[in-house]
Each structure stands twice: as C-alpha cells, then as structure tokens.
Amino acid sequence: MNSSKFPADGQWTSGLCDCLDDPSVCFFTCFCPCITFGRIAEIVDRGNTSCQHACLISYAMGFCAWLYARTYRSKLRGHFSLPEAPCSDSLVHCFCCVCACALCQEYRELKNRGADPSIGWQANVDKWNREGLNPPFVTPGMDR
C-alpha cells in the first residue's frame, strides 16, 4: 500500500485564519460548530467516539466546549507531529472557537491529509482500502 498521497508530518497544511479556503465548511461551522467538532472528534479518535456523541457533549458544555475541543486539537497534533501554533491549544480554542477558526483549521487538516470528516471514520477506512492507501495515523490492519 502507498501512503505518498498524504502530506508529510510536522507542519500544518493551512493557517489558522485560512477559514475561507473552504467556504462551505466555514459557513457550516459558524452555524453548527458542534457538528463540525463531532466530525473531527470521530476521525481523530479513529471511530471510538461517534460524531453524535462528541457533538452532544460539545453542545451540552455550551460556552465551555472549548475545554473539550482543545483535547482533540492536541490529539490531532500528536497524530501528525504538528506544532502547537500559533499558541497553546487551550488559547487557540478559547479565542478562536468563537469565530470557528480553530475548528475550520482542524477540519481542513484532516481533509488535506486524506480524510473526509463528513462521511465518518468507517467510510474513510473503506475508501482508503479501496484506493489501496495506508490510512493516515493508523497502524496497518487497524480500523477501529
């Protein structure tokens, strides 16, 4: 299997303020941030957390949802060896979650690295298998 389709680890593929690089995700995230977060969480947790579960927790936490979201930014960075930039994960989500910049960047990062958060974990694994690709940040043979 080939994984050269995916960007190299170590650097973000887009900036925090590049929200309009994907206007549909930006618009959707402005009105439904909990759903965008749920989609990110399902992919980052390799299907162990469902989109619906993460979405409900985020929604229930209300204004404090950034506390939950920052942990997933940290996990995402860990998967791809990304720098904690432009500042700590807590600060990025505390200040940038309001305008959805942090969630949009994380969603774009997953898309740029070959995952489509909108279809869920298992559909992505199936897609990668059909394309003969090693899924990003997954041990070969491990789909859940």
C-alpha positions, -999 to +999 in steps of 0.1 A: +000+000+000+011+035-008+007+065+015+026+091-005-007+108-013-007+124+021+014+155+032+044+149+054+040+152+091+054+181+111+037+212+096+001+224+094-012+223+058-032+256+063-032+285+086-055+293+115-070+322+097-075+304+063-112+297+070-123+309+036-101+283+019-131+261+023-161+285+025-188+257+028-171+243+059-165+278+073-202+287+068-214+254+082-191+257+112-203+292+120-238+279+124-232+243+136-199+242+154-209+212+174-214+191+143-181+201+128-164+193+161-182+159+163-170+150+128-134+160+137-136+140+170-148+108+153-119+109+128-092+119+154-105+091+178-104+066+149-141+058+153-140+052+190-160+083+197-190+088+174-198+122+158-231+122+175-216+116+210-189+143+206-215+167+192-238+162+222-211+166+247-199+198+230-234+212+228-241+203+265-209+221+275-221+253+258-196+282+261-171+259+278-170+235+248-135+248+241-122+228+271-133+196+253-123+207+218-087+216+229-081+179+238-089+169+202-067+196+188-039+181+209-047+146+197-047+158+161-013+175+165+000+143+181-011+121+151+007+143+126+035+158+148+022+193+143+035+223+163+014+239+190+010+271+170+004+299+169-001+294+207-013+267+231-043+245+221-062+260+250-058+295+238-064+287+202-098+271+211-107+296+238-103+326+215-106+311+180-135+287+187-159+316+189-152+325+153-148+289+143-112+294+130-097+265+151-124+240+141-121+250+104-083+246+105-086+211+121-113+200+096-091+213+067-061+195+082-080+162+081-092+168+046-057+178+034-043+146+049-068+124+031-098+121+055-133+133+048-147+141+082-183+144+068-185+107+060-173+093+093-145+070+103-156+037+089-164+052+054-130+068+053-113+034+062-133+017+034-123+045+010-086+042+019-088+004+015-105+007-020-078+032-030-050+010-017-038+036+007-025+033+042-048+054+063-031+084+078-022+079+115-035+043+116-015+012+122-019-011+091-048-035+097-063-014+125-096+001+115-111+005+150 
